[in-house]
Amino acid sequence: MDAMLKIRKAKLEDLPILLEFEQGIIETERPFDPTLKSEKITYYNIEKMILAPTIEVAVAEIGTKIVGSGYARIEEAKPYLNHKLYAYLGFMYTDTEHRGKGINAKIIDYLKEWCATKNIFELRLDVYNDNPSAISAYEKVGFKKHLINMRLDIQNRS
């Protein structure tokens, strides 16, 4: 791990690189999701997320260069669950030249601490079933498989 790594709350000035990271996530996920539109898409309103009191957008910095991102978004749980609120984690991205250095784990640690300050102790995220490296990375920091989301395309039958 680089000794100069720092995890901090994202600022609006970080928006240009965060928009690049969003496109990097989409590019990485396209092969796993045939339901994504083929044209340029966006997943997030990052500016709104940075400003929202119920979302913590985190960035990883080495020196002055942002090399990773992630967020925790507080959500209401289903009424039948034993917790009223949970945090959904997303926007997990590490710059390609810095992968394999534990940056994603450090971002998750930061987000876990933020959640704990909000009395949120249930964390959830989604990961593509056909992405074993991402699954492994999340399992390394303590996540466990919980549900499998399944789909069927009855129009194209492919």
N, CA, C and O atoms as a DFTB+ gen file, in Angstrom:
632 C
 N C O
     1  1       0.855      -1.187       0.000
     2  2       0.000       0.000       0.000
     3  2       0.889       1.235       0.000
     4  3       1.875       1.310       0.733
     5  1       0.532       2.177      -0.815
     6  2       1.287       3.423      -0.916
     7  2       1.082       4.237       0.363
     8  3      -0.051       4.474       0.781
     9  1       2.182       4.660       0.975
    10  2       2.121       5.419       2.229
    11  2       1.423       6.763       2.051
    12  3       0.958       7.353       3.026
    13  1       1.347       7.248       0.823
    14  2       0.740       8.551       0.564
    15  2      -0.766       8.463       0.321
    16  3      -1.401       9.476       0.025
    17  1      -1.343       7.273       0.442
    18  2      -2.768       7.117       0.172
    19  2      -3.602       7.794       1.254
    20  3      -3.357       7.625       2.449
    21  1      -4.592       8.563       0.807
    22  2      -5.512       9.246       1.721
    23  2      -6.923       9.039       1.188
    24  3      -7.156       9.165      -0.014
    25  1      -7.859       8.725       2.068
    26  2      -9.270       8.610       1.699
    27  2      -9.966       9.820       2.307
    28  3      -9.774      10.134       3.482
    29  1     -10.774      10.495       1.497
    30  2     -11.477      11.693       1.981
    31  2     -12.832      11.815       1.308
    32  3     -13.125      11.138       0.323
    33  1     -13.649      12.694       1.866
    34  2     -14.951      13.030       1.279
    35  2     -14.717      13.732      -0.058
    36  3     -13.840      14.589      -0.170
    37  1     -15.496      13.370      -1.058
    38  2     -15.387      14.019      -2.371
    39  2     -15.886      15.460      -2.298
    40  3     -16.753      15.803      -1.495
    41  1     -15.306      16.290      -3.168
    42  2     -15.704      17.698      -3.291
    43  2     -16.198      17.934      -4.720
    44  3     -15.899      17.151      -5.622
    45  1     -16.936      18.987      -4.915
    46  2     -17.437      19.297      -6.258
    47  2     -16.287      19.473      -7.254
    48  3     -16.459      19.192      -8.440
    49  1     -15.131      19.926      -6.798
    50  2     -13.989      20.092      -7.700
    51  2     -13.486      18.747      -8.243
    52  3     -12.761      18.707      -9.237
    53  1     -13.871      17.659      -7.590
    54  2     -13.460      16.318      -8.018
    55  2     -14.326      15.791      -9.164
    56  3     -14.030      14.742      -9.736
    57  1     -15.383      16.511      -9.496
    58  2     -16.377      16.026     -10.457
    59  2     -15.790      15.565     -11.799
    60  3     -16.193      14.503     -12.274
    61  1     -14.879      16.284     -12.431
    62  2     -14.382      15.817     -13.731
    63  2     -13.785      14.402     -13.690
    64  3     -14.086      13.581     -14.557
    65  1     -12.952      14.117     -12.701
    66  2     -12.360      12.778     -12.629
    67  2     -13.400      11.748     -12.222
    68  3     -13.338      10.604     -12.670
    69  1     -14.345      12.127     -11.389
    70  2     -15.387      11.184     -10.976
    71  2     -16.292      10.817     -12.151
    72  3     -16.764       9.683     -12.240
    73  1     -16.533      11.762     -13.045
    74  2     -17.302      11.449     -14.256
    75  2     -16.532      10.470     -15.139
    76  3     -17.132       9.600     -15.771
    77  1     -15.205      10.606     -15.187
    78  2     -14.377       9.637     -15.921
    79  2     -14.462       8.258     -15.271
    80  3     -14.575       7.247     -15.964
    81  1     -14.407       8.217     -13.946
    82  2     -14.503       6.941     -13.232
    83  2     -15.852       6.275     -13.525
    84  3     -15.922       5.061     -13.714
    85  1     -16.917       7.074     -13.560
    86  2     -18.240       6.512     -13.856
    87  2     -18.229       5.813     -15.211
    88  3     -18.764       4.712     -15.341
    89  1     -17.628       6.435     -16.216
    90  2     -17.562       5.813     -17.540
    91  2     -16.675       4.568     -17.497
    92  3     -16.933       3.609     -18.224
    93  1     -15.641       4.566     -16.661
    94  2     -14.807       3.385     -16.491
    95  2     -15.586       2.224     -15.893
    96  3     -15.408       1.076     -16.301
    97  1     -16.448       2.520     -14.930
    98  2     -17.303       1.491     -14.329
    99  2     -18.235       0.918     -15.388
   100  3     -18.378      -0.298     -15.509
   101  1     -18.868       1.802     -16.151
   102  2     -19.811       1.365     -17.176
   103  2     -19.106       0.493     -18.215
   104  3     -19.633      -0.542     -18.622
   105  1     -17.921       0.911     -18.641
   106  2     -17.155       0.140     -19.630
   107  2     -16.815      -1.254     -19.080
   108  3     -16.884      -2.248     -19.802
   109  1     -16.450      -1.310     -17.805
   110  2     -16.122      -2.584     -17.172
   111  2     -17.354      -3.480     -17.050
   112  3     -17.255      -4.699     -17.192
   113  1     -18.509      -2.878     -16.789
   114  2     -19.720      -3.663     -16.541
   115  2     -20.461      -4.068     -17.809
   116  3     -21.238      -5.023     -17.776
   117  1     -20.251      -3.382     -18.912
   118  2     -20.977      -3.706     -20.160
   119  2     -20.921      -5.189     -20.536
   120  3     -21.954      -5.762     -20.882
   121  1     -19.743      -5.832     -20.479
   122  2     -19.712      -7.255     -20.867
   123  2     -20.556      -8.150     -19.958
   124  3     -20.941      -9.247     -20.364
   125  1     -20.848      -7.701     -18.735
   126  2     -21.618      -8.497     -17.792
   127  2     -23.116      -8.241     -17.881
   128  3     -23.907      -8.998     -17.316
   129  1     -23.518      -7.180     -18.587
   130  2     -24.930      -6.780     -18.566
   131  2     -25.450      -6.457     -19.956
   132  3     -25.271      -5.341     -20.444
   133  1     -26.102      -7.439     -20.605
   134  2     -26.639      -7.201     -21.944
   135  2     -27.833      -6.248     -21.967
   136  3     -28.304      -5.882     -23.044
   137  1     -28.329      -5.842     -20.803
   138  2     -29.477      -4.934     -20.772
   139  2     -29.081      -3.463     -20.813
   140  3     -29.949      -2.597     -20.920
   141  1     -27.780      -3.164     -20.729
   142  2     -27.350      -1.763     -20.798
   143  2     -27.496      -1.245     -22.227
   144  3     -27.193      -1.955     -23.186
   145  1     -27.956      -0.016     -22.359
   146  2     -28.047       0.615     -23.676
   147  2     -26.662       0.697     -24.303
   148  3     -25.662       0.812     -23.594
   149  1     -26.601       0.639     -25.628
   150  2     -25.304       0.652     -26.309
   151  2     -24.702       2.059     -26.405
   152  3     -23.483       2.200     -26.504
   153  1     -25.534       3.091     -26.377
   154  2     -24.997       4.457     -26.453
   155  2     -24.424       4.879     -25.098
   156  3     -24.522       4.134     -24.123
   157  1     -23.832       6.060     -25.037
   158  2     -23.265       6.570     -23.793
   159  2     -24.374       6.720     -22.755
   160  3     -25.428       7.294     -23.027
   161  1     -24.114       6.197     -21.574
   162  2     -25.082       6.279     -20.481
   163  2     -24.372       6.791     -19.229
   164  3     -23.143       6.845     -19.170
   165  1     -25.164       7.161     -18.245
   166  2     -24.638       7.501     -16.930
   167  2     -25.444       6.723     -15.898
   168  3     -26.619       6.421     -16.110
   169  1     -24.814       6.408     -14.803
   170  2     -25.492       5.731     -13.692
   171  2     -25.925       6.704     -12.607
   172  3     -26.948       6.498     -11.954
   173  1     -25.156       7.755     -12.416
   174  2     -25.286       8.569     -11.211
   175  2     -25.426      10.055     -11.540
   176  3     -25.020      10.516     -12.606
   177  1     -26.011      10.787     -10.594
   178  2     -25.914      12.238     -10.578
   179  2     -24.887      12.554      -9.488
   180  3     -25.242      12.801      -8.336
   181  1     -23.620      12.541      -9.873
   182  2     -22.535      12.617      -8.893
   183  2     -22.552      13.938      -8.134
   184  3     -22.302      13.963      -6.929
   185  1     -22.842      15.022      -8.817
   186  2     -22.905      16.321      -8.135
   187  2     -23.946      16.287      -7.018
   188  3     -23.674      16.717      -5.898
   189  1     -25.119      15.782      -7.323
   190  2     -26.195      15.679      -6.330
   191  2     -25.774      14.751      -5.186
   192  3     -26.076      15.015      -4.022
   193  1     -25.078      13.669      -5.526
   194  2     -24.632      12.730      -4.493
   195  2     -23.634      13.383      -3.539
   196  3     -23.708      13.183      -2.327
   197  1     -22.708      14.158      -4.081
   198  2     -21.708      14.831      -3.238
   199  2     -22.385      15.768      -2.246
   200  3     -21.938      15.898      -1.106
   201  1     -23.458      16.418      -2.674
   202  2     -24.150      17.400      -1.838
   203  2     -25.189      16.790      -0.893
   204  3     -25.627      17.457       0.044
   205  1     -25.586      15.545      -1.119
   206  2     -26.663      14.924      -0.344
   207  2     -26.201      14.556       1.071
   208  3     -25.117      13.999       1.242
   209  1     -27.016      14.865       2.079
   210  2     -26.623      14.528       3.455
   211  2     -26.697      13.027       3.762
   212  3     -26.097      12.568       4.733
   213  1     -27.415      12.273       2.958
   214  2     -27.576      10.839       3.203
   215  2     -26.661       9.988       2.319
   216  3     -26.805       8.767       2.265
   217  1     -25.720      10.641       1.627
   218  2     -24.761       9.923       0.785
   219  2     -23.367      10.452       1.094
   220  3     -23.150      11.662       1.160
   221  1     -22.436       9.544       1.281
   222  2     -21.033       9.928       1.444
   223  2     -20.282       9.405       0.231
   224  3     -20.151       8.196       0.044
   225  1     -19.792      10.321      -0.589
   226  2     -18.953       9.951      -1.721
   227  2     -17.514      10.107      -1.257
   228  3     -17.105      11.170      -0.790
   229  1     -16.757       9.027      -1.394
   230  2     -15.367       9.035      -0.950
   231  2     -14.436       8.915      -2.144
   232  3     -14.765       8.277      -3.144
   233  1     -13.274       9.534      -2.026
   234  2     -12.236       9.380      -3.037
   235  2     -10.946       8.961      -2.360
   236  3     -10.680       9.306      -1.208
   237  1     -10.151       8.206      -3.110
   238  2      -8.805       7.826      -2.672
   239  2      -7.829       8.692      -3.439
   240  3      -7.924       8.820      -4.660
   241  1      -6.888       9.287      -2.718
   242  2      -5.881      10.151      -3.330
   243  2      -4.487       9.618      -3.026
   244  3      -4.199       9.195      -1.907
   245  1      -3.641       9.646      -4.029
   246  2      -2.211       9.439      -3.824
   247  2      -1.559      10.749      -4.242
   248  3      -1.583      11.126      -5.413
   249  1      -0.984      11.428      -3.274
   250  2      -0.511      12.793      -3.535
   251  2      -1.718      13.658      -3.841
   252  3      -2.618      13.790      -3.011
   253  1      -1.745      14.251      -5.030
   254  2      -2.891      15.073      -5.432
   255  2      -3.739      14.381      -6.495
   256  3      -4.686      14.972      -7.014
   257  1      -3.406      13.129      -6.823
   258  2      -4.133      12.410      -7.873
   259  2      -5.209      11.520      -7.261
   260  3      -4.927      10.706      -6.382
   261  1      -6.441      11.681      -7.731
   262  2      -7.538      10.824      -7.292
   263  2      -7.437       9.503      -8.052
   264  3      -7.400       9.479      -9.282
   265  1      -7.392       8.400      -7.292
   266  2      -7.176       7.089      -7.901
   267  2      -8.304       6.102      -7.618
   268  3      -8.263       4.974      -8.109
   269  1      -9.310       6.500      -6.840
   270  2     -10.411       5.591      -6.548
   271  2     -11.608       6.328      -6.001
   272  3     -11.512       7.480      -5.578
   273  1     -12.753       5.639      -6.016
   274  2     -13.989       6.242      -5.526
   275  2     -14.930       5.175      -4.992
   276  3     -14.754       3.981      -5.234
   277  1     -15.924       5.636      -4.266
   278  2     -16.999       4.789      -3.776
   279  2     -18.000       5.653      -3.034
   280  3     -17.694       6.786      -2.663
   281  1     -19.186       5.126      -2.817
   282  2     -20.154       5.862      -2.006
   283  2     -20.930       4.924      -1.111
   284  3     -21.025       3.724      -1.370
   285  1     -21.482       5.489      -0.056
   286  2     -22.455       4.821       0.801
   287  2     -23.701       5.694       0.793
   288  3     -23.633       6.896       1.051
   289  1     -24.838       5.075       0.495
   290  2     -26.112       5.803       0.411
   291  2     -27.075       5.185       1.420
   292  3     -27.373       3.993       1.348
   293  1     -27.555       5.987       2.348
   294  2     -28.486       5.493       3.364
   295  2     -29.858       5.278       2.723
   296  3     -30.399       6.152       2.046
   297  1     -30.396       4.084       2.963
   298  2     -31.694       3.684       2.405
   299  2     -32.588       3.153       3.524
   300  3     -32.103       2.669       4.547
   301  1     -33.905       3.253       3.312
   302  2     -34.851       2.614       4.224
   303  2     -34.931       1.141       3.881
   304  3     -35.035       0.764       2.714
   305  1     -34.882       0.315       4.910
   306  2     -34.983      -1.128       4.708
   307  2     -36.447      -1.534       4.556
   308  3     -37.353      -0.791       4.934
   309  1     -36.658      -2.702       4.008
   310  2     -38.013      -3.264       3.928
   311  2     -38.552      -3.405       5.344
   312  3     -37.789      -3.695       6.266
   313  1     -39.853      -3.205       5.533
   314  2     -40.403      -3.203       6.903
   315  2     -40.272      -4.540       7.632
   316  3     -40.371      -4.581       8.858
   317  1     -40.054      -5.624       6.905
   318  2     -39.959      -6.935       7.548
   319  2     -38.539      -7.297       7.975
   320  3     -38.327      -8.359       8.560
   321  1     -37.562      -6.432       7.692
   322  2     -36.187      -6.710       8.088
   323  2     -35.919      -6.210       9.506
   324  3     -36.649      -5.361      10.018
   325  1     -34.870      -6.739      10.139
   326  2     -34.584      -6.378      11.532
   327  2     -33.751      -5.108      11.675
   328  3     -33.233      -4.831      12.756
   329  1     -33.616      -4.344      10.614
   330  2     -32.954      -3.039      10.669
   331  2     -33.823      -2.053       9.893
   332  3     -34.401      -2.406       8.865
   333  1     -33.915      -0.822      10.383
   334  2     -34.749       0.187       9.727
   335  2     -34.034       0.830       8.538
   336  3     -34.664       1.174       7.537
   337  1     -32.731       0.987       8.655
   338  2     -31.931       1.628       7.624
   339  2     -30.739       0.744       7.285
   340  3     -30.314      -0.084       8.091
   341  1     -30.212       0.929       6.090
   342  2     -28.974       0.277       5.695
   343  2     -28.238       1.216       4.758
   344  3     -28.792       2.217       4.304
   345  1     -27.005       0.892       4.477
   346  2     -26.235       1.685       3.519
   347  2     -25.957       0.819       2.302
   348  3     -25.481      -0.312       2.403
   349  1     -26.270       1.391       1.151
   350  2     -25.972       0.734      -0.115
   351  2     -24.657       1.311      -0.628
   352  3     -24.508       2.528      -0.745
   353  1     -23.711       0.436      -0.930
   354  2     -22.415       0.874      -1.448
   355  2     -22.381       0.744      -2.959
   356  3     -22.872      -0.236      -3.519
   357  1     -21.807       1.724      -3.607
   358  2     -21.686       1.708      -5.058
   359  2     -20.593       2.648      -5.516
   360  3     -19.873       3.229      -4.704
   361  1     -20.475       2.793      -6.837
   362  2     -19.494       3.686      -7.462
   363  2     -18.078       3.298      -7.066
   364  3     -17.189       4.143      -6.958
   365  1     -17.887       1.981      -6.849
   366  2     -16.577       1.475      -6.435
   367  2     -15.691       1.384      -7.670
   368  3     -15.962       0.615      -8.592
   369  1     -14.626       2.184      -7.671
   370  2     -13.730       2.217      -8.823
   371  2     -12.313       2.512      -8.348
   372  3     -12.092       3.352      -7.475
   373  1     -11.360       1.799      -8.944
   374  2      -9.946       2.085      -8.731
   375  2      -9.290       2.243     -10.099
   376  3      -9.479       1.413     -10.989
   377  1      -8.522       3.309     -10.255
   378  2      -7.780       3.552     -11.487
   379  2      -6.957       2.306     -11.832
   380  3      -6.375       1.669     -10.955
   381  1      -6.921       1.972     -13.132
   382  2      -6.303       0.710     -13.560
   383  2      -4.858       0.558     -13.079
   384  3      -4.449      -0.549     -12.729
   385  1      -4.084       1.628     -13.053
   386  2      -2.681       1.488     -12.662
   387  2      -2.492       1.305     -11.158
   388  3      -1.375       1.062     -10.700
   389  1      -3.571       1.418     -10.388
   390  2      -3.474       1.280      -8.929
   391  2      -4.287       0.104      -8.390
   392  3      -4.459      -0.020      -7.177
   393  1      -4.781      -0.749      -9.261
   394  2      -5.544      -1.913      -8.807
   395  2      -4.624      -2.928      -8.151
   396  3      -3.434      -3.010      -8.455
   397  1      -5.209      -3.698      -7.244
   398  2      -4.439      -4.723      -6.547
   399  2      -3.635      -4.191      -5.367
   400  3      -2.813      -4.914      -4.802
   401  1      -3.861      -2.943      -4.991
   402  2      -3.116      -2.325      -3.889
   403  2      -3.966      -2.149      -2.629
   404  3      -3.515      -1.539      -1.659
   405  1      -5.185      -2.676      -2.636
   406  2      -6.044      -2.564      -1.463
   407  2      -6.787      -1.246      -1.341
   408  3      -7.338      -0.941      -0.283
   409  1      -6.808      -0.463      -2.406
   410  2      -7.463       0.849      -2.353
   411  2      -8.966       0.701      -2.143
   412  3      -9.554       1.434      -1.348
   413  1      -9.589      -0.237      -2.846
   414  2     -11.022      -0.479      -2.687
   415  2     -11.340      -0.813      -1.226
   416  3     -12.330      -0.326      -0.681
   417  1     -10.514      -1.634      -0.599
   418  2     -10.730      -2.010       0.803
   419  2     -10.629      -0.786       1.708
   420  3     -11.399      -0.655       2.660
   421  1      -9.687       0.111       1.420
   422  2      -9.531       1.322       2.237
   423  2     -10.741       2.248       2.073
   424  3     -11.184       2.868       3.039
   425  1     -11.269       2.338       0.862
   426  2     -12.478       3.145       0.641
   427  2     -13.640       2.538       1.426
   428  3     -14.396       3.260       2.077
   429  1     -13.781       1.223       1.367
   430  2     -14.861       0.563       2.109
   431  2     -14.690       0.793       3.612
   432  3     -15.676       1.035       4.309
   433  1     -13.457       0.722       4.123
   434  2     -13.222       1.007       5.549
   435  2     -13.689       2.414       5.906
   436  3     -14.345       2.618       6.928
   437  1     -13.349       3.379       5.060
   438  2     -13.775       4.765       5.283
   439  2     -15.303       4.856       5.308
   440  3     -15.880       5.505       6.180
   441  1     -15.952       4.200       4.342
   442  2     -17.415       4.252       4.269
   443  2     -18.060       3.523       5.449
   444  3     -19.102       3.951       5.946
   445  1     -17.454       2.437       5.895
   446  2     -17.959       1.732       7.076
   447  2     -17.922       2.652       8.296
   448  3     -18.869       2.688       9.082
   449  1     -16.833       3.389       8.450
   450  2     -16.724       4.326       9.573
   451  2     -17.790       5.408       9.483
   452  3     -18.411       5.759      10.486
   453  1     -18.003       5.943       8.267
   454  2     -19.042       6.969       8.087
   455  2     -20.399       6.397       8.460
   456  3     -21.176       7.048       9.159
   457  1     -20.690       5.190       8.001
   458  2     -21.979       4.554       8.309
   459  2     -22.155       4.383       9.813
   460  3     -23.232       4.649      10.348
   461  1     -21.113       3.944      10.490
   462  2     -21.196       3.746      11.939
   463  2     -21.520       5.058      12.654
   464  3     -22.254       5.055      13.642
   465  1     -20.978       6.187      12.165
   466  2     -21.302       7.478      12.787
   467  2     -22.767       7.846      12.602
   468  3     -23.303       8.676      13.336
   469  1     -23.413       7.224      11.616
   470  2     -24.839       7.462      11.351
   471  2     -25.704       6.357      11.965
   472  3     -26.905       6.286      11.703
   473  1     -25.091       5.499      12.781
   474  2     -25.784       4.348      13.386
   475  2     -26.365       3.402      12.343
   476  3     -27.439       2.830      12.532
   477  1     -25.643       3.247      11.250
   478  2     -26.001       2.299      10.188
   479  2     -24.986       1.156      10.267
   480  3     -23.778       1.371      10.168
   481  1     -25.504      -0.064      10.449
   482  2     -24.612      -1.202      10.632
   483  2     -24.867      -2.326       9.634
   484  3     -24.239      -3.381       9.718
   485  1     -25.765      -2.117       8.708
   486  2     -26.042      -3.085       7.646
   487  2     -25.584      -2.462       6.334
   488  3     -26.073      -1.402       5.943
   489  1     -24.645      -3.117       5.652
   490  2     -24.147      -2.623       4.374
   491  2     -24.497      -3.622       3.292
   492  3     -24.423      -4.833       3.503
   493  1     -24.881      -3.109       2.130
   494  2     -25.232      -3.962       0.997
   495  2     -24.607      -3.385      -0.269
   496  3     -24.321      -2.190      -0.349
   497  1     -24.403      -4.248      -1.246
   498  2     -23.959      -3.806      -2.561
   499  2     -24.363      -4.856      -3.577
   500  3     -24.733      -5.974      -3.219
   501  1     -24.289      -4.488      -4.839
   502  2     -24.571      -5.407      -5.937
   503  2     -23.288      -5.654      -6.701
   504  3     -22.464      -4.753      -6.862
   505  1     -23.125      -6.874      -7.170
   506  2     -21.969      -7.228      -7.984
   507  2     -22.446      -8.256      -9.008
   508  3     -23.281      -9.106      -8.699
   509  1     -21.919      -8.176     -10.212
   510  2     -22.321      -9.124     -11.253
   511  2     -21.809     -10.525     -10.917
   512  3     -20.650     -10.704     -10.544
   513  1     -22.682     -11.498     -11.053
   514  2     -22.368     -12.887     -10.778
   515  2     -21.193     -13.389     -11.613
   516  3     -20.414     -14.221     -11.149
   517  1     -21.063     -12.890     -12.833
   518  2     -19.999     -13.325     -13.742
   519  2     -18.713     -12.503     -13.584
   520  3     -17.868     -12.506     -14.479
   521  1     -18.561     -11.807     -12.462
   522  2     -17.379     -10.997     -12.203
   523  2     -16.667     -11.529     -10.943
   524  3     -16.743     -10.916      -9.878
   525  1     -15.977     -12.670     -11.076
   526  2     -15.377     -13.291      -9.885
   527  2     -14.319     -12.440      -9.199
   528  3     -14.154     -12.545      -7.983
   529  1     -13.594     -11.599      -9.938
   530  2     -12.577     -10.774      -9.275
   531  2     -13.223      -9.742      -8.355
   532  3     -12.709      -9.472      -7.270
   533  1     -14.343      -9.165      -8.777
   534  2     -15.046      -8.205      -7.917
   535  2     -15.647      -8.925      -6.708
   536  3     -15.574      -8.429      -5.584
   537  1     -16.237     -10.088      -6.944
   538  2     -16.813     -10.859      -5.840
   539  2     -15.729     -11.172      -4.810
   540  3     -15.938     -11.011      -3.608
   541  1     -14.590     -11.613      -5.286
   542  2     -13.472     -11.946      -4.393
   543  2     -13.017     -10.724      -3.599
   544  3     -12.756     -10.825      -2.401
   545  1     -12.923      -9.575      -4.257
   546  2     -12.503      -8.348      -3.571
   547  2     -13.467      -7.993      -2.442
   548  3     -13.037      -7.598      -1.359
   549  1     -14.768      -8.132      -2.692
   550  2     -15.748      -7.812      -1.650
   551  2     -15.741      -8.852      -0.540
   552  3     -15.918      -8.508       0.629
   553  1     -15.540     -10.114      -0.887
   554  2     -15.454     -11.150       0.141
   555  2     -14.236     -10.931       1.040
   556  3     -14.296     -11.215       2.236
   557  1     -13.141     -10.432       0.483
   558  2     -11.932     -10.169       1.272
   559  2     -12.172      -9.144       2.369
   560  3     -11.519      -9.187       3.412
   561  1     -13.108      -8.217       2.143
   562  2     -13.392      -7.202       3.168
   563  2     -14.609      -7.568       4.010
   564  3     -15.106      -6.744       4.777
   565  1     -15.090      -8.805       3.868
   566  2     -16.125      -9.292       4.772
   567  2     -17.522      -9.458       4.214
   568  3     -18.389      -9.989       4.908
   569  1     -17.780      -9.022       2.979
   570  2     -19.108      -9.213       2.405
   571  2     -19.343     -10.695       2.131
   572  3     -18.414     -11.441       1.821
   573  1     -20.604     -11.104       2.251
   574  2     -20.992     -12.473       1.946
   575  2     -22.104     -12.453       0.915
   576  3     -22.931     -11.541       0.898
   577  1     -22.121     -13.462       0.054
   578  2     -23.205     -13.574      -0.919
   579  2     -24.515     -13.731      -0.149
   580  3     -24.582     -14.443       0.854
   581  1     -25.546     -13.058      -0.636
   582  2     -26.817     -13.053       0.091
   583  2     -27.976     -13.482      -0.806
   584  3     -28.670     -14.448      -0.488
   585  1     -28.193     -12.800      -1.895
   586  2     -29.242     -13.112      -2.852
   587  2     -28.638     -13.152      -4.245
   588  3     -27.597     -12.545      -4.496
   589  1     -29.275     -13.848      -5.125
   590  2     -28.884     -13.803      -6.530
   591  2     -30.061     -13.210      -7.291
   592  3     -31.187     -13.696      -7.187
   593  1     -29.794     -12.161      -8.051
   594  2     -30.803     -11.525      -8.881
   595  2     -30.766     -12.219     -10.235
   596  3     -29.720     -12.259     -10.882
   597  1     -31.889     -12.761     -10.667
   598  2     -31.927     -13.503     -11.928
   599  2     -32.788     -12.760     -12.936
   600  3     -33.657     -11.972     -12.562
   601  1     -32.537     -13.018     -14.233
   602  2     -33.323     -12.371     -15.286
   603  2     -33.542     -13.366     -16.413
   604  3     -32.817     -14.349     -16.562
   605  1     -34.566     -13.073     -17.199
   606  2     -34.881     -13.875     -18.382
   607  2     -35.374     -12.940     -19.459
   608  3     -36.323     -12.187     -19.244
   609  1     -34.735     -12.980     -20.621
   610  2     -35.152     -12.172     -21.772
   611  2     -36.051     -13.066     -22.624
   612  3     -35.567     -13.958     -23.321
   613  1     -37.356     -12.823     -22.566
   614  2     -38.276     -13.680     -23.325
   615  2     -38.526     -13.177     -24.739
   616  3     -39.237     -13.814     -25.516
   617  1     -37.933     -12.023     -25.072
   618  2     -38.074     -11.513     -26.423
   619  2     -37.013     -12.112     -27.332
   620  3     -37.338     -12.600     -28.414
   621  1     -35.746     -12.086     -26.915
   622  2     -34.661     -12.534     -27.790
   623  2     -34.272     -13.985     -27.562
   624  3     -33.673     -14.608     -28.439
   625  1     -34.600     -14.526     -26.415
   626  2     -34.326     -15.928     -26.066
   627  2     -32.888     -16.337     -26.347
   628  3     -32.632     -17.446     -26.816
   629  1     -31.952     -15.445     -26.061
   630  2     -30.537     -15.793     -26.270
   631  2     -29.804     -15.880     -24.955
   632  3     -28.606     -16.162     -24.933
